[in-house]
Amino acid sequence: MKKLLAMVLALVMTLSLAVSANAAFKDADKVSADYSEAVAVLNGMGVFKGYEDGSFQPQGNITRAEVATIIYRIYTQDLAKNDKSGLYASYNKFSDMNGAGWASGYIGYCANAALVKGYPNGTFQPSGKVTGYEVLAMILRAIGYDQNNEFTGADWALNVAKYAEQAGVLKNVKGVDLNAPATRELVAELLFRAIAVAPMVTYTAAFGYQTVSFNTKKDNKFFKENETLGHKNFLLDSDDAEDIWGRPTTKWTYDVGDKSTTVEVEALATYTEAAKNCDIYADSGLKKGTKLDVYTNSKTSDGTYTVADNKDDSKQADQGRLTLVYEDRLVNIDTYLAEVTKFVAEKTDSKGHTTSAYAIVDKNVHGYKGKLDTKFETKDEFKADDMVLVTIANGDIQSMVKAESKNAVLTNVSGNSKNIDNIQKVKGLDKAD
């Protein structure tokens, strides 16, 4: 996979869609790609929250008490700041609950609902670290498993793994020791897949575990075939969508918290340098002959690309162009050089009305053809004569950064003038690099 060039990466990072509907954690970039969707959606729902400093600390450990708290919220739908967990603080089934403090109600409820069962010696160890298997046991009970105490005894972890695998909960979990203390991001992944993907089950001696199916409406909530706990309690559902560039996204909706979270689908391959057909074939893992719709600076497809294993130029990936390859499409986002002609800072009038800051660029943006709205609202400060790198979609500037790096490369510029240190050649202007 081609390495992202420094300045182009800085520019396209401003296009990130990782979380569009709710505020991302300040350390969201440290969340593993496979678990980022789970962390974002559970945070948006208000089920699994971060710390007061705005961080999530994805690789940090999580306690058994904290997981019981999240299970309580998921199972009871009680997400209120002053929730009802205190009513269950005296539901003491374990010998070490005197030190449980704030978590005693959550643990008490979960214990009486048979969602947590503690250790053979009668303790719960609320401040102890929780393993992946222990998390799975708790959440699988919440969706209907362990009716025959399968999660007790010598083979409990094997049974937990079996049902979790069958239910699709472990799809994104690879190379992880579930016997080891679980990280916060892993817990988020296990809980999210269990309530968003795994169907709820009922048990009978004659038929064993059967998925729960409804096609009715109750309390203004629609139940569906293979009902999940997330949908039953929060109307949690997903739909495929795309952003202004044509990049595929998944929009999760729910009836609590932020109401929706949109996450970007991870690309199979990413380029900001010229790439041959054989590069795209090797990096993406797609089969030869696969036809991809092509989206260039727009959510409207403008052709098709066929995956091939040959040495011909792909005529897609290029210097200064961000090219993203997905299972069904190839998305191009170009980088252009522009000159700022005016910058207006944010203003607040005597009535307290605030006008956003904005920059205006010269209408002759190098390499771009077509109509362009030259005004761009931005929180960053620019000044007249600044040279900037911009991306454009459907005639509107979408992102802007100063063209200061000699590592940056432009789209549709021939020869050495691709490089930012040759701005004079590109624009014909007497400007410093």
N, C-alpha and C positions, 0 to 999 in steps of 0.2 A: 504494500500500500504506500502511495506516495506521501512524503512528509509534507505537512502543512508549512508554508512559508510564514515567517513571523508576522509581517504586517497584514497579510491577507487573513491570517488566523485572528488577529486582533479585531479586524473589521467584521468578519463573519460571526465572531462570538457575540457581537451586539445583536445578531439575528436569532440567537438561541431561543428555542421555544420550550425549553425543559418544563417550565411551569408557567402557564399563561394566565390562569384565572386566580391563583392565590400566591401570596408572597413566598418565594423560595427561601430556604435556609441560607444563611451567609456562607456556610460550608457545603452547599449543595454540590459543588464540583468534586467533592471528596466521596460522594455516594457512588458506589459501584453502578455501572451502567445497567446491569441486569436487575438491580433493585430500586432504581430511581423512580420508576413509575409507582411502585408500592409506597415508597416514602412520601411522594408528592400527594397521592390521593388520600392516604390516611391522615396526612396533615391537613389537607383541605377539608376533610370531613370533621376534623376536630377530635378524632379518635386517638391518634398517636402524635403527641405534640413534642416540640423541641424544648430548648432551654430558654431562660429569660434573656440571654444575651443574643438570641437569634440563631443559635447553632443547633445542629442535630446530633453531631458527634457520631457519625455512622459506624465507626469501628469501635466505639466504646461498648463496654459490657452493660447488661441490663439485669436487674434483679428479678427474683420470682414475684416479689410484691408488685413491681411495676407492670409485669406481664399480666398478673391477675387484675390489675386496674384496667388495662386495655380490654381484656376479655369481658370484664363487667360492662364497660361502655358499649361494646359490640353486641353483647347478648341482651342487655336491658334497654338499649336505646337512650340511656340516661347520660347525656353529655353536658348537662347544666353545670355552670361554674360551682354552684352550691348544690351538688347532687345529693341523692338520697342514700348514698352508701353508708352514712353514719348510722342509719337505722339497723344495720346488720353488724355493727361492731361487736355486739355481745354474742353473736353466733359463733362461739368459740369451739372449734372441733380439734384444735391442735394444742400441744402442750407448751409451745414457745410463742404464743400470741401476745404476751404481756409487753413485749418490746416492739410490736408491729406498728404502733402509733397511728399515723395518718392512713395506713393501708389496711387497718384491721377490718373496716367495713367491707372493702372490696374483697378481701380474702374470705371473710365470713360469708358473704353472699355466694361467691363462687364455690366454696366448700359445700354449702347446703344445697346448691344446685347440681352438685356432683361434677363440676367442671374441673376442680382441682382435688387431689386426694392425698397429697403429702407423702411422707416417707413411712416405712414400716415401723419406725420407732415412735410414731405419733407426732412428729414435728413437721412444720412446713418450711422452716428456714427462710423467712421473708426477705432477709437481706442477702441471701445466697445468690450466686450467679445461676442462671438458668441455661440448660442445654437446648440444642435444637430439637431433640426428641421430646423434651419436657414441654416445650412450647407447642409442638404438634399435638401432643396428647391432650393438652388443654383445649385447643381450638377445634380439634376433631370431635371432642365430646360435645362442644357447643353446636355442632352441625348434626349430631345424632349418633355418633359412634360410641363404642365401649359399653354397649348395653349388656354384654356378657362378661364384663371385666377382662376383656382382651388386653387392656393396657396395664394389667397387674401380673406379677409373676416373672419368671426368668426370661420369657420371650417377649416381654411387653414392648421393647424397642423395635423388634422385628415386626410385630403386628402394627405398630404405629407407622413404620416406614411403608409397609405394604398398603395400608389404606390411604396414606398420603400420596403415594405414587399413583394408585388407581384413580384418585380424585383429581389429579393434575396439579397438586399443590407444589410439587418439587420440580416443575418444568424448568425453571430458571436457576435452580440450585445445583451447581456443578463443582466437584472437587472440594466439598465442604465436609468436615467431620462433625456430624450432628450430635456426637457424644461430647463434644467440647463446649465450653461456654459460648453462647451465641452472641453475636454482635447486635447492636440496635438495628442496623439495616437488614440483617438476616431475619430478625424477629418480624420486622415490618413486612418483608417479602412473604414469610410463611403465613402470617395473619391475613394479609391482603388476598393472596391466592385462595386461601381457604374460604373467605367470605364472598369473593368475587367470581370464582370459577367452579369450586367444588359444590355439587348439588347437596342440599340437605337430605338426610336419610331417615327412614323409619325402620324398625326391626320387628320381625315376627319369626317365631320358631320354624314355621313352615317354609318361608321364603328367604329368611336371612335379611340382609340390608337391602332396602329398595329406595330409589330416589323419590323425593317428595315432588308431586306434580299437582299444580292447581291451574285452573283457567277461570278464576272467579275474581270478584272485586269485594274487598272487605275493608271497612274503615277508610274508604277512599284510596286504598292501595291495591294495585293490580298484581295478582300473583300469577306466575307463569309455570310452564312445564319445566321440570328440573330446577325448581326454585332454589336460589342461593340465599344464605343468611343475610348477605349484604343487600340483596334486592328486597327481601321480606321486611327487613327492619328499616332500611334507608332508601329504598328504591334505587339502589346502586346499579347502574347500567352503563354500557359503553357504546360508542358509535364511531365508525371510521370517518375521518374528515381530512382536510388538507389546508395548508396555510397559503399565504398570498403567493408563494413561490411554487406551489405544487408539491411541497414536501408532505408526505403522508403523516397524519396525526391520529391519535385516539383521544376522543373526548369522553371523559367519565362524568356522569351526572348523578346527583344524590339530593335528598331533601333536607340536608343539614349543612352547617358550616358555610363554606363558600359556594355551595350548590353545584359547582363544576370544576374540573381540572383538565386541562389539555396537555398532553405529553407528545413529544415528537418521537416518531418511530426511528430507531437507530438504523443508520445506513449500513449496507453491507460493505461498501468501499467508499473512500473519500479521497479526492484529488484537488490540488491547486497547481499542479504541473501538467505538462503535456503527457498523455498516456496513450499507449497503443491498445488495439483491440485485445491483444493477448494479455496485457496487464489487467484490464477490466475483467476478463474471463477468469484469470487466476485469482485475483483478489476478492471478487464477489462470490465465487463459488456457484454461480449460476450456470446452467447447462448451455452448451453451444446451441445456437438457434433460437434462444429465448428472445422474444421481441419485447422491448420496453418502450413505453410512451416517453417522449422527451418534452420536458418543460424548461423553457429558457426565460428567466426573469419574469415569469408569469405563471398563474395557476391554470392556464389554458395550454393544452398539449399542442406542440407545433411540429409533430412528426414522430417517427419511430426509430429505434436503434436496435440492431440485432447483435447479440453477444456472439463473438467469433474468436477463434484461436488462430490468428494470423498476424503478420507484422505490419499490416497497413495501419495508418493513423486512424484513430477512432473518430476524428473530426468533431469531437465533443470536448473532452478534457483538454485544458490549455493553460498556459501560464497566466496567472492572475484570475482565473475562473475557478470558482468552487464548484466541483462536480460531485454529486452524491448519487450513489447507485443503490436502488432498492429492488425488491423482488419483482415489482411490476412497472417501475419507471426509473428514468434518469433525469435528475434535476440539475440545471446549470444556474449559478448565480455569479454574474460578472462584476468585476471591480473596475471603476472608472475614475479618472482624474478630473477634478474640477477646481475652480478658483472661487473663493468667497468674495463677493462684492460688497456685502453688508452684513452686519450682525447687530441685532437688537436684543438687549438684555431684558430679563423679566422685569415687569413693572407692576406696581400696585397703586391704584388711584386713591383719592381721598375717601371713597366709599368702601374701600377694602376689596375692590375687584382686581384680580390679578390676571395679567396678560402673559402668556408663556413666552420664553425666549425663543428666538428663531434666527436662522442664518439664510441668506439668499446667495445663490451661486450664479456665476455666469451661465447663460443659457447654452453656450457652446461647450458642452461637456465632452472631453476628448474620447472618441470611440463610441459614443452613444448617438443613435439615430432615432428620431421620433419626438413627439411632443413631451414636454417635461414641465412639471410644476417645480419651479426653482426654489420655492420656499420650503424650509425644513425646520420643524420645531425640535429643539434640543435643549438638554440641561447642560451640555458642555459649552465652554466658551470658545469662540473663534473671533478673529478680527479680519477686516478687509485685507485682501491680498494673500490670505492663507491658502496654501494648496492642500486640498483634501481628497481623500479616497471616499467614494460613495458607491452604494449599491442602489439600483433602481428597479422597481417593479410596477408595471402598468402605468408608467408615466410619473410615478411618485418616488422621491428619494426615501429610502427605507433606513439607511444608516450612514454615518459620516464619522471619519476620524482624520486627524491631521496626517499628511503625507510626509512623515519625518524619517522613515526607516529606509536604508539602502537595500534592505532585504525584500522590500515589497516589489511586486510585479503587477503590471497593468494588463487588462484584457484588450485584445484587438490592436496591439501596438507592435510594429515589426522591429526587428533588429535590436541593437543595444538600447534603444530608447524605451524598451520595456521597463528598465530599472528606474526607480525614483531618483537616483543620483544624476539622471539625465533629463530633469524636468524642462530645462531650457530647450532641448531638442524637441520635446513633446509639444510644448505649448508655444514655443517661439518667444518666450518671455525672458527678460533678464532678471532671473530670480536666483537666490541662493538655494542650494540643495536642502 
